Amino acid sequence: MTEPAPAAPATVSEIGIEDFAKVELRTARVVAATEHPEADKLLVLTVDAGEPTPRTICAGIRQWWQPQDLVGKDIVIVANLKPRKLRGVMSQGMLLAVTDGDMVTPLSGMKPVTPGLRAS
């Protein structure tokens, strides 16, 4: 008996390099993390993105990560996403993460890197 063929990957819209160039992916170091006071799924991260002042990012990873486990970690963020208020907290970017089975893991480098570096 033969095994069924694997499912075809979902169709993804292609973009040109000029569209990709508009997205600024940067390294950031988590300097503080807390549970969002008004949202069960969000953590509030304070990150050093190589700028004069830290920025705040709300990330929907609360069910997978404890705040203290993220402090000191280097992550990848979308740095030029328009700021948006999420349940009363202004979020100034987006954490990039991957879903692997039932776990969500923030994207990070293979070794510590300088905050604020542009990913390419």
Secondary structure by P-SEA (a helix, b strand, c coil): ccccccccccbbbbbcaaaaaabbbbbbbbcccccccccccbbbbbccccccbbbbbbbcccccccccccccccccccccccccccccccccbbbbbbbccccccccccccccccccccc
